[in-house]
Every structure is written in C-alpha cells, then in structure tokens.
C-alpha cells in the first residue's frame, strides 16, 4: 500500500525517540506556537501511532501468534536460521521471560499505548476547535484500545496506563479488568468515529485508521474470546457486533480472494475493515523475505537476497483439500511453474538454477538430528516445507529493504462471518442480516462460494476451526483460535523430532519480560513462569 502513510511515517520518524521516554515533559516538545490547530497538524501528530503499529505487527507480533502454532514454523537448515533458538522456542512452547519477542512485543505495545497517552495530553492542552479535538481524541483512544487488546490477548494481566507522563510505576491488572477497560473505551468512542463510505476518496482518507466497523469487529473478537479473557461467555454479543458490521452495506466480500492480499491492495478492497498499510520504505512486511522459496525469486521477477526457512506444518496444510478452492493456491507445493502475475500460474516449469530439473516443493518436514529442529541444507531438504504466498510476492521488491508493499488486514468481513457462525454453533441465536437468516452453514458457504470451493453440506465446531484455517491462514489469529478451542497444547511431532513440546496450559499467556520486572516492582509475573 503506497498511498497514505509515507508522510505520517516521516513525521513519526522525527518524534519516535521521544515516544518511549515517559519522563519527557510535554512542554519540551510543544509550545503554544506549535500545538496542533488544523486537520493537517492533527494528521501529522497521530503518525507515530501508526508507524509504531506497522513496525512490528507483521514480524515479531505475527511470529508470537503463528510460530507458536501449527500454522507456521521456521526450522533451521544445518544451523542456519536458528538465531539462538528463538523460533524453536516458540514452536515447542519453551520460551522464557527473556525471549527477544517476549521483550520486544511488550515494548512495542506499551510504546504505542504511551504514545497515545502523550498525544491525548497534547490535544487536551491545544486551543484548536472542539470538533477537531473530539474527533482526534476518539481516534487515538480507539487505537490505544487496539494496542491494549493485543497486549491483553498476548500477556493477559497487564498495567492500565492512561496518563502521560507516568508518575508511579503501574501495577499489573487482572485480565478481566483490562477487558472491561478496553470495552468501555471502545463503547465511548464508537459514536465519534466515521463509518466506511461508498466513496473511495473518503475511504482512502480513513484507510488504516479506526472506524465504527473496526470497533464492532474488535468487540466481536473480544466477545468471542470472553470465556478465555474473563471466564464468562458472551456469544450473543458476538452476533450483535457481527450484525452491526453488516449494517453498513459498504462492506462486502470481494469477488476474488487473491485480490485482498496482492501488493496493490488498499482501500479499494471492500471487505477490509481495518488494515495496516505497508510500503517498501515502511518496515514490517517481510513475508516474502522470510517465507518464500529463493530459487523461485527470478521467476517471480525479483532478484534479492531471501531466507529459505519459514513454512507451514504438513498437518496444517492438509486442511487445504476442498476441490476448486482458490485458497489452496496461496501455498507453494509440488512442481513449480512460472506465475501469471495475477495470483495464478502458467504451465511453464521453473527449474533449479543451472539444471533442467523442475523445482518440486514437498510438504514433509523431516528433521535431521542432532541439531534441534533442523532440516539440513541440501537441495532436497531446502525444498521441504510448504511456503505461503498469500501476501503475494511483490515484483518491485528491492535489495535495499527486501520489504513487501502488501497491506496486512487485521479485521475482514470474512472473519466477522466466521465469528458469527462460531458464536451460533456455541449457543447464540441465529439472526437475520441483509435480508437472510444467517445460519453457520450459510455463512461458511458464502466464503466457499467466493473461493470457488465445493459447498459444505454441514458444519460443526471442528469443521469451523478448519474453515478459519483455510480462510485466515497467516493473518495472526491461529494462536487466538487454538486457545479458544482448547487445542493450543496439542502436539504435532515431526519425523525424527528429539524435542518435546511444553504442554503446560500456562503457556497460553506469554510472560512479563525480565526487563520489565527488573525496572517495575509493581508488576506480578504470570503463573507458570
């Protein structure tokens, strides 16, 4: 996505160093002469919130949500890509409170929260119009709530910080209280946020920023997992929020599944409710760099240095077994052919370099002990592991950044359909939306029809989890789903695996980082650590 946040990112780069310093007085950054007063001033002001969000969502946050599940795995190749064991620790659930992602995502989340608090202080002190202050205060609070959702889902019991600067080191709050705080914040700002419009120019201005639809989708996600977060289920509320999204007729499934994830995706995608924009100068989207097969790079039109490591587990890929399903084409497996440039393939084979042997990617991941979670590094073992091209490789990728321009959706209408279907299967009452009684089977078959897949004759909870895997793979929801289903601890051993997964349910939460415990005595570590 090349259209919106380049300016915001530039502004954010200027102010980024101050967003992490809680003791910097506001007066040292803003004086009466440069408080925000125009819409352009405010747009520049909030840029840091979004540049921080994009910086880690599609890398370290994504890895914590996916590499800890069967959906993604980053194995070593004769010691290469082991990186101190951080990826296998995620795979085997053996992370500790000093794991780099555990530390980095805590800092990322609270950097975003503290930035929101700082900007709210700035806006409160400005002399701009009440309408501008109200509008941007709502936007910032909605983004703060989103950051808090990520932190609550990942770490559980976290501090609630709403002031800037922070006078006293904040104490850990129970997860249920954090849930209540997020819910109340979202409900308060909901009337003040814009709705998705039928006008593309208007949607372009709103794209990547909170709307009413984002709030409804986020609340639906919270209510679907309320049993995990608070101990009390709220399935009918999921249905209500899903219907609230659908009340806006401007959200519709796009005709082609592939279009949602192409490098030129953006505000023209009808079903995107909230996405994180990326550009080759905006750090964060590195799916091709880490998850592609580098012997295919030239065939896809770029010539940059890539990893060879990240793939999916064979048992996860086995779910992609429905005749005609376009979603199966988001994986590289079997004999490889030149792409057609539109998300599909030609009939022209791609060969290994300097050979007439066609590239064949095999789904099996056969470990080669004694090195842990290691596949070896021959041509044959390099070709092991199904690769995802859901975020279709960007042919304009350059060596300097090795970044993709594909925006990454956080909430989509298809997820809303699946959340509603699951809530009904778990006991909620089906409702009529858009003129039809939406049963779980009807909702699932809407997605299958769009993908060209064979319709389902029935659907149950297990089948719905598989449907979520097919529709939402690599969109950072797998850990969330497996925990809700009670399957996060399920083992799926690989051939020759000499390590065992830690199946302690305490791993459903990540630990509070060691760095934070050392500096803040008011934090209480999560159980099991």
KEBA-948975 format. One record per residue (C-alpha): residue number from 1; x, y, z. Coordinates in steps of 0.1 Angstrom, whole numbers, plus 2048, in hexadecimal, padded with zeros to 3 digits. Each point is the difference from the previous one (the first is absolute). Layout:
N
<NUM; <X; Y; Z>>
...
This chain:
529
<1; <800; 800; 800>>
<2; <812; 81F; 7F3>>
<3; <7E6; 81B; 805>>
<4; <7FB; 80D; 823>>
<5; <81A; 7FD; 81C>>
<6; <820; 80B; 7EF>>
<7; <7FB; 823; 80E>>
<8; <7F5; 7F3; 821>>
<9; <81E; 7E9; 803>>
<10; <817; 81D; 7F8>>
<11; <7F1; 815; 81C>>
<12; <801; 7E2; 817>>
<13; <825; 7FB; 7FA>>
<14; <806; 823; 80C>>
<15; <7EE; 7FA; 821>>
<16; <806; 7DB; 805>>
<17; <81C; 804; 819>>
<18; <7EA; 813; 818>>
<19; <7E3; 7E7; 800>>
<20; <812; 7E7; 816>>
<21; <80C; 819; 81B>>
<22; <7E5; 802; 81A>>
<23; <812; 81C; 813>>
<24; <802; 81A; 7E4>>
<25; <7E9; 81D; 809>>
<26; <7E7; 809; 7E5>>
<27; <80D; 825; 801>>
<28; <821; 7F4; 7F2>>
<29; <7F0; 7F6; 7E0>>
<30; <7E2; 817; 7FB>>
<31; <7FC; 825; 807>>
<32; <7E3; 816; 7FA>>
<33; <80C; 809; 7DD>>
<34; <802; 7DC; 7F4>>
<35; <7E2; 7EF; 810>>
<36; <7EB; 7EF; 7E6>>
<37; <7E4; 816; 7F2>>
<38; <7F8; 7F4; 7DD>>
<39; <7F6; 7DE; 7F2>>
<40; <822; 7FD; 7F0>>
<41; <810; 807; 822>>
<42; <7EC; 7E4; 810>>
<43; <807; 7E7; 7E4>>
<44; <825; 806; 805>>
<45; <7FC; 7FD; 825>>
<46; <7F1; 7DE; 800>>
<47; <819; 7F2; 7E7>>
<48; <816; 7F0; 81B>>
<49; <7E3; 7EA; 80C>>
<50; <7FE; 7F0; 7DD>>
<51; <825; 7FE; 7F9>>
<52; <805; 7EE; 821>>
<53; <7E4; 7E8; 7F8>>
<54; <80E; 7F6; 7DE>>
<55; <823; 7FC; 80D>>
<56; <7FA; 7DF; 812>>
<57; <7DE; 7F3; 7F8>>
<58; <809; 7EC; 7E1>>
<59; <822; 7F3; 80F>>
<60; <804; 7FA; 825>>
<61; <7DB; 803; 80B>>
<62; <7F7; 7E9; 7E3>>
<63; <81A; 7E7; 809>>
<64; <7F3; 7FE; 824>>
<65; <7DD; 7F9; 7F3>>
<66; <80A; 7E7; 7E4>>
<67; <821; 7F0; 807>>
<68; <7F2; 7F4; 821>>
<69; <7E6; 7EC; 7ED>>
<70; <7FE; 7E6; 7E4>>
<71; <7FA; 81C; 7E6>>
<72; <824; 80B; 7FC>>
<73; <822; 7F2; 808>>
<74; <822; 80F; 7FA>>
<75; <818; 7E2; 802>>
<76; <826; 801; 7FF>>
<77; <813; 7F5; 7E1>>
<78; <821; 7F0; 80C>>
<79; <802; 81A; 81B>>
<80; <7F6; 81D; 7EA>>
<81; <7E2; 814; 80B>>
<82; <801; 7F2; 823>>
<83; <806; 823; 80D>>
<84; <808; 7F6; 824>>
<85; <7E3; 7E8; 801>>
<86; <7E5; 81B; 801>>
<87; <7EA; 7F0; 7E5>>
<88; <801; 7DD; 80E>>
<89; <7F9; 80D; 823>>
<90; <7E0; 80E; 7F1>>
<91; <7F8; 7DF; 7EF>>
<92; <806; 7EB; 81F>>
<93; <7F0; 819; 818>>
<94; <821; 802; 813>>
<95; <804; 826; 800>>
<96; <80C; 812; 81F>>
<97; <7FB; 823; 80D>>
<98; <81F; 80C; 7EE>>
<99; <7F6; 7F3; 7DD>>
<100; <806; 81C; 7E7>>
<101; <7DC; 800; 7F3>>
<102; <7F2; 800; 824>>
<103; <815; 81F; 808>>
<104; <7FC; 811; 7DE>>
<105; <7DA; 7FD; 7FD>>
<106; <7FA; 80C; 824>>
<107; <815; 81F; 7F8>>
<108; <7EE; 804; 7DE>>
<109; <7DE; 7FE; 810>>
<110; <807; 818; 81C>>
<111; <813; 817; 7E9>>
<112; <7E0; 803; 7EC>>
<113; <7EB; 805; 820>>
<114; <817; 81A; 80E>>
<115; <801; 812; 7DF>>
<116; <7DA; 802; 801>>
<117; <800; 80D; 823>>
<118; <81A; 81A; 7F7>>
<119; <7EC; 80C; 7E2>>
<120; <7E0; 802; 815>>
<121; <812; 817; 818>>
<122; <80B; 816; 7E3>>
<123; <7DD; 802; 7F1>>
<124; <7F0; 808; 822>>
<125; <818; 81E; 803>>
<126; <7FB; 80D; 7DD>>
<127; <7EA; 81D; 7F7>>
<128; <7F2; 7F1; 7E0>>
<129; <7DB; 7FC; 7F9>>
<130; <7EC; 7E9; 816>>
<131; <7F5; 7EC; 7E2>>
<132; <824; 7F8; 7F6>>
<133; <80A; 7F8; 824>>
<134; <7E2; 7E9; 804>>
<135; <806; 7EE; 7DF>>
<136; <825; 7F9; 805>>
<137; <7FC; 7F8; 824>>
<138; <7E7; 7E4; 7F6>>
<139; <819; 7F4; 7E5>>
<140; <81C; 7FE; 818>>
<141; <7EC; 7EF; 81B>>
<142; <7F4; 7E6; 7E7>>
<143; <824; 7F9; 7F7>>
<144; <80A; 7FE; 824>>
<145; <7E4; 7E6; 805>>
<146; <80D; 7EC; 7E3>>
<147; <824; 7FF; 80E>>
<148; <7F1; 7F6; 822>>
<149; <7ED; 7E4; 7EF>>
<150; <821; 7F2; 7F2>>
<151; <810; 802; 822>>
<152; <7E3; 7F1; 812>>
<153; <7FE; 7E3; 7E8>>
<154; <825; 7FA; 800>>
<155; <80A; 806; 825>>
<156; <7DF; 7FF; 812>>
<157; <805; 815; 820>>
<158; <80F; 821; 7F6>>
<159; <801; 823; 80F>>
<160; <7E6; 819; 7F6>>
<161; <811; 821; 7F8>>
<162; <7EB; 81F; 7F6>>
<163; <817; 81D; 80A>>
<164; <81F; 810; 7F3>>
<165; <819; 803; 80F>>
<166; <7FD; 7E2; 817>>
<167; <807; 80B; 824>>
<168; <800; 7DE; 811>>
<169; <80A; 7DE; 7F1>>
<170; <7DF; 7F0; 7F7>>
<171; <7F4; 7E0; 810>>
<172; <7F4; 7E1; 7ED>>
<173; <7DA; 7FF; 7FC>>
<174; <7EB; 7E0; 7FC>>
<175; <7F8; 7F6; 7DD>>
<176; <7DA; 804; 806>>
<177; <806; 824; 80B>>
<178; <814; 808; 7E1>>
<179; <7E4; 7F1; 7EB>>
<180; <7E7; 816; 811>>
<181; <816; 81F; 7FB>>
<182; <804; 7F8; 7DA>>
<183; <7DB; 7FA; 7FC>>
<184; <7F6; 820; 812>>
<185; <819; 815; 7EB>>
<186; <7F3; 7F2; 7E0>>
<187; <7DC; 805; 809>>
<188; <808; 824; 80A>>
<189; <811; 809; 7DF>>
<190; <7E9; 7ED; 7E9>>
<191; <7E7; 81C; 7F9>>
<192; <81D; 818; 7F8>>
<193; <811; 7EA; 7E5>>
<194; <7F9; 801; 7DB>>
<195; <7EE; 7E4; 7ED>>
<196; <80D; 7F0; 7E0>>
<197; <7F3; 814; 7E3>>
<198; <7F6; 7F7; 7DC>>
<199; <818; 81B; 7F4>>
<200; <823; 7F2; 7F9>>
<201; <811; 822; 806>>
<202; <7F0; 802; 823>>
<203; <80A; 7DC; 808>>
<204; <823; 807; 7F5>>
<205; <803; 81C; 81A>>
<206; <7F1; 7E8; 81B>>
<207; <814; 7E1; 7F5>>
<208; <817; 7F2; 81B>>
<209; <7EF; 815; 81A>>
<210; <7E4; 7F6; 818>>
<211; <7DC; 801; 7F5>>
<212; <7DF; 7F4; 80F>>
<213; <805; 7DF; 7ED>>
<214; <822; 7FB; 810>>
<215; <7F0; 805; 823>>
<216; <7E4; 7E7; 7F8>>
<217; <819; 7E6; 7F3>>
<218; <817; 804; 81E>>
<219; <7E4; 7FD; 818>>
<220; <7F4; 7E1; 7EE>>
<221; <823; 7F1; 804>>
<222; <800; 809; 825>>
<223; <7DD; 7F1; 806>>
<224; <809; 7E0; 7ED>>
<225; <81D; 7FB; 817>>
<226; <7EF; 80E; 820>>
<227; <800; 7DE; 810>>
<228; <826; 7FF; 7FD>>
<229; <805; 824; 80B>>
<230; <7E6; 804; 81C>>
<231; <7F2; 7DD; 807>>
<232; <7DD; 80A; 7F3>>
<233; <7F5; 7F9; 7DC>>
<234; <7EE; 81B; 7EB>>
<235; <7F7; 7EE; 7E0>>
<236; <7E0; 814; 7F9>>
<237; <814; 820; 802>>
<238; <816; 7F2; 7E5>>
<239; <7E2; 7FD; 7E9>>
<240; <7F5; 823; 809>>
<241; <822; 80E; 7F7>>
<242; <802; 7EC; 7E0>>
<243; <7DE; 80D; 7F5>>
<244; <80B; 823; 809>>
<245; <81C; 7FC; 7E7>>
<246; <7E8; 7F3; 7E6>>
<247; <7E8; 81D; 805>>
<248; <819; 814; 7EB>>
<249; <7F8; 7F5; 7DD>>
<250; <823; 80C; 7F4>>
<251; <810; 7E1; 80F>>
<252; <7FE; 7E4; 7E7>>
<253; <814; 7E1; 7F7>>
<254; <818; 807; 7E3>>
<255; <7FA; 7EB; 7E1>>
<256; <823; 7F2; 800>>
<257; <811; 7F3; 81F>>
<258; <823; 807; 7F3>>
<259; <7F9; 825; 7FB>>
<260; <7FE; 806; 825>>
<261; <825; 7F9; 805>>
<262; <811; 80C; 7E0>>
<263; <81C; 81A; 802>>
<264; <7E8; 81B; 7F3>>
<265; <7E5; 7F9; 819>>
<266; <7F1; 81D; 813>>
<267; <7E0; 814; 807>>
<268; <7F0; 7F2; 7E0>>
<269; <7FD; 7DE; 811>>
<270; <7DB; 7FE; 80B>>
<271; <803; 7E8; 81C>>
<272; <81E; 80F; 813>>
<273; <7F4; 80F; 821>>
<274; <822; 80A; 80D>>
<275; <822; 7FA; 7F0>>
<276; <824; 80A; 807>>
<277; <80E; 812; 7E1>>
<278; <823; 7F6; 7F5>>
<279; <818; 80E; 7E7>>
<280; <823; 7F6; 7F6>>
<281; <80C; 81D; 816>>
<282; <7EA; 7F7; 81E>>
<283; <810; 7E4; 814>>
<284; <7EC; 7E2; 80A>>
<285; <7F2; 7EC; 7E2>>
<286; <81B; 7E6; 7FB>>
<287; <7EB; 7E1; 7F7>>
<288; <812; 7FB; 7DE>>
<289; <822; 805; 80F>>
<290; <7FB; 7E5; 81B>>
<291; <7E6; 7EA; 7F1>>
<292; <807; 7FD; 7DB>>
<293; <815; 7E6; 7ED>>
<294; <81E; 812; 7F4>>
<295; <806; 7EA; 7E1>>
<296; <7DF; 80F; 7F3>>
<297; <80A; 824; 804>>
<298; <80B; 806; 7DC>>
<299; <7E0; 7EF; 7F3>>
<300; <7EB; 818; 815>>
<301; <813; 81E; 7F2>>
<302; <818; 80B; 81C>>
<303; <824; 7FA; 808>>
<304; <806; 806; 825>>
<305; <80F; 7EC; 81D>>
<306; <7E5; 7EB; 811>>
<307; <7FD; 7E7; 81C>>
<308; <7F6; 7DC; 7F9>>
<309; <7F2; 7F6; 822>>
<310; <7DC; 809; 808>>
<311; <7E4; 7E8; 7F6>>
<312; <7E2; 7EF; 80E>>
<313; <7FC; 7DE; 812>>
<314; <7F4; 7E3; 7EA>>
<315; <7E1; 7F9; 815>>
<316; <7F5; 825; 7FD>>
<317; <804; 800; 7DA>>
<318; <7EB; 7E0; 7FE>>
<319; <7E1; 814; 808>>
<320; <803; 810; 7DD>>
<321; <7EF; 7E3; 7F0>>
<322; <7DF; 80E; 7F2>>
<323; <7FB; 7FC; 7DA>>
<324; <802; 821; 7ED>>
<325; <80B; 814; 81E>>
<326; <814; 81F; 7F5>>
<327; <80E; 803; 823>>
<328; <815; 7E1; 7F9>>
<329; <813; 814; 7E6>>
<330; <80E; 816; 81C>>
<331; <81A; 7E5; 807>>
<332; <81E; 7F5; 7ED>>
<333; <801; 7DA; 7FF>>
<334; <808; 7E5; 7E6>>
<335; <80E; 808; 7DD>>
<336; <806; 825; 7FB>>
<337; <7F5; 814; 7E2>>
<338; <805; 825; 7F6>>
<339; <7E6; 817; 80F>>
<340; <7E7; 811; 7E9>>
<341; <804; 821; 813>>
<342; <7DD; 800; 80D>>
<343; <801; 7E8; 81C>>
<344; <800; 7E0; 7EB>>
<345; <818; 7EB; 7EC>>
<346; <809; 7F9; 7DC>>
<347; <80A; 7DD; 7F2>>
<348; <825; 80A; 7FC>>
<349; <815; 7EC; 819>>
<350; <81A; 811; 817>>
<351; <821; 7EE; 802>>
<352; <81B; 7FF; 81B>>
<353; <81D; 817; 7F6>>
<354; <816; 7F2; 7E4>>
<355; <7EC; 7E0; 7FC>>
<356; <7E3; 7F3; 7ED>>
<357; <7F0; 7F2; 820>>
<358; <7DF; 80F; 809>>
<359; <7FD; 80F; 823>>
<360; <7EA; 7EA; 816>>
<361; <7F6; 80B; 823>>
<362; <7F6; 7E4; 817>>
<363; <7EA; 804; 81E>>
<364; <813; 7EA; 818>>
<365; <818; 80E; 819>>
<366; <818; 7E5; 809>>
<367; <818; 80A; 81C>>
<368; <825; 7F6; 7FF>>
<369; <80D; 7FC; 824>>
<370; <814; 807; 815>>
<371; <7FB; 825; 7F8>>
<372; <7DE; 80A; 80E>>
<373; <7E3; 807; 7E9>>
<374; <818; 7FF; 7E2>>
<375; <7F8; 7F3; 7DD>>
<376; <823; 800; 7F2>>
<377; <80B; 816; 7E3>>
<378; <802; 7EB; 7E0>>
<379; <7EC; 809; 7E1>>
<380; <7E7; 7E5; 80A>>
<381; <7FB; 80C; 823>>
<382; <7FF; 824; 7F5>>
<383; <7E2; 7F6; 7EC>>
<384; <7EE; 7F2; 81E>>
<385; <7E3; 815; 80F>>
<386; <7E1; 80F; 7F0>>
<387; <805; 826; 7FC>>
<388; <7E5; 81A; 802>>
<389; <7FC; 81A; 7E5>>
<390; <7DF; 80D; 80E>>
<391; <811; 822; 801>>
<392; <809; 7FD; 7DC>>
<393; <825; 807; 7F9>>
<394; <806; 824; 7F6>>
<395; <813; 801; 7DF>>
<396; <80C; 823; 807>>
<397; <812; 7F4; 81F>>
<398; <823; 80F; 803>>
<399; <81F; 7F3; 811>>
<400; <804; 81F; 816>>
<401; <7E1; 7F8; 815>>
<402; <7F3; 7DE; 7F5>>
<403; <7DE; 80C; 80A>>
<404; <7DE; 7F9; 7F1>>
<405; <7E6; 81A; 7F7>>
<406; <7E2; 7E9; 80A>>
<407; <7EB; 80F; 81B>>
<408; <7F7; 7E8; 81C>>
<409; <7DC; 7FD; 80A>>
<410; <7F8; 7FD; 825>>
<411; <7DA; 7FE; 7FD>>
<412; <7ED; 7F4; 7E2>>
<413; <7DB; 7FA; 7F9>>
<414; <808; 7DB; 7FA>>
<415; <80C; 7FD; 824>>
<416; <7E1; 811; 80C>>
<417; <7EB; 7E6; 7EE>>
<418; <814; 7E4; 810>>
<419; <7FE; 810; 823>>
<420; <7DB; 802; 7FC>>
<421; <7FD; 7DC; 7F4>>
<422; <815; 7F3; 81D>>
<423; <7EC; 814; 81A>>
<424; <7E0; 7F1; 7F3>>
<425; <80F; 7DD; 801>>
<426; <80A; 807; 824>>
<427; <7DD; 809; 80A>>
<428; <7F6; 822; 7F3>>
<429; <7E0; 806; 7ED>>
<430; <803; 804; 7DA>>
<431; <7F4; 822; 7F3>>
<432; <7F6; 80F; 7DF>>
<433; <818; 817; 7F0>>
<434; <7FF; 80F; 7DD>>
<435; <7DE; 7F0; 7FB>>
<436; <80A; 7DC; 807>>
<437; <800; 7E9; 81F>>
<438; <825; 7FB; 805>>
<439; <807; 7DD; 80B>>
<440; <823; 7F3; 805>>
<441; <7FE; 7EB; 7E1>>
<442; <7F4; 81E; 7EB>>
<443; <81C; 815; 80D>>
<444; <81B; 7E6; 7F9>>
<445; <7F3; 7FA; 7DD>>
<446; <801; 825; 7F8>>
<447; <826; 7FE; 804>>
<448; <802; 7DF; 7EE>>
<449; <7EC; 80E; 7E2>>
<450; <817; 81E; 7FE>>
<451; <81F; 7E8; 800>>
<452; <7F0; 7EA; 7E5>>
<453; <801; 7E3; 819>>
<454; <7E7; 7E4; 803>>
<455; <7E3; 809; 817>>
<456; <7FF; 7F0; 823>>
<457; <7E2; 7EA; 807>>
<458; <802; 805; 826>>
<459; <817; 812; 818>>
<460; <809; 7FA; 825>>
<461; <81A; 811; 817>>
<462; <81C; 7EA; 7F4>>
<463; <7F8; 807; 7DC>>
<464; <7FD; 825; 807>>
<465; <823; 800; 80F>>
<466; <80D; 7F0; 7E0>>
<467; <7ED; 81B; 7EC>>
<468; <811; 81B; 814>>
<469; <821; 7F0; 7F8>>
<470; <7F8; 800; 7DB>>
<471; <7F3; 824; 7FF>>
<472; <816; 812; 819>>
<473; <822; 7EE; 7FE>>
<474; <81E; 816; 807>>
<475; <7E9; 81D; 80C>>
<476; <80D; 7FD; 824>>
<477; <7E0; 7EF; 80F>>
<478; <80B; 7DC; 804>>
<479; <80D; 802; 824>>
<480; <7E0; 812; 809>>
<481; <7EA; 7E5; 7F0>>
<482; <813; 7E2; 80E>>
<483; <7FE; 80E; 824>>
<484; <7DB; 806; 7FD>>
<485; <7FC; 7DC; 7F3>>
<486; <816; 7F2; 81C>>
<487; <819; 7F3; 7E6>>
<488; <81E; 816; 805>>
<489; <812; 7E4; 812>>
<490; <7FA; 7E6; 7E5>>
<491; <820; 7F1; 7F4>>
<492; <807; 7F9; 7DB>>
<493; <822; 7EF; 800>>
<494; <816; 801; 7E1>>
<495; <814; 7E1; 7F4>>
<496; <820; 7FB; 815>>
<497; <7F6; 81A; 819>>
<498; <815; 7FC; 81F>>
<499; <7F0; 81D; 813>>
<500; <7DF; 801; 812>>
<501; <7E6; 81C; 801>>
<502; <7F9; 810; 822>>
<503; <7DB; 7F9; 804>>
<504; <7FB; 814; 820>>
<505; <7E0; 815; 7FC>>
<506; <813; 81D; 810>>
<507; <80F; 805; 7DD>>
<508; <7DF; 80F; 7F4>>
<509; <80F; 820; 80D>>
<510; <822; 80E; 7FA>>
<511; <814; 80B; 81E>>
<512; <806; 824; 80B>>
<513; <823; 807; 7F3>>
<514; <81E; 7FE; 817>>
<515; <80A; 824; 7F7>>
<516; <7DE; 80D; 80C>>
<517; <801; 7ED; 821>>
<518; <822; 80E; 808>>
<519; <7F5; 824; 7FB>>
<520; <7DD; 7FE; 80D>>
<521; <7FB; 7EE; 822>>
<522; <7DA; 805; 7FD>>
<523; <7FD; 7E6; 7E4>>
<524; <7F5; 7DD; 809>>
<525; <80D; 7E3; 7EA>>
<526; <7E6; 7EA; 7EF>>
<527; <7FC; 7DD; 80F>>
<528; <818; 7E5; 7F3>>
<529; <81E; 816; 7FC>>
